[in-house]
């Protein structure tokens, strides 16, 4: 089994596809988990180019080619060996078999609050209805965008 570079409190290497997560990604995910006080689930991490294309074909059908981000941080990169992005959701509550998740906006606010306490971490945040995309290798401080709801 792969070993994480920085010990993670709440995540295992097996939760990440196609490589080890960037240490700053693990740091933020662990701190988000602590701040929310509920489980955080990685729903998407590293992707092959085939998987990436298929996701956008499924989402946008005939318009996928115009919509696909070819520089997605979910894709492997020659500049680093680390996984640079994840999508995740955070459990808000659980009643019997029913799970409610935090809104993407709530998770975004939590991530930004934590990231701003580290001057060396620049993040990209994509906000969905009940999930968040997070990447950590940006040159600009904080980039936030919203997915169609």
Secondary structure, DSSP 8 states (H G I E B T S, - for coil): ----SS--SS--GGGSSSS-B-HHHHHHHHHHHHHHTS-EEEEE--B-HHHHHHHHHHHHGGGHHHH--TT-TTB-BTTBSSB-EEEEEEEEEEETTEEEE--HHHHHHHHHHHHTT-TT-EEEEEE-SS-EEEE-EEEEEEEEEE---
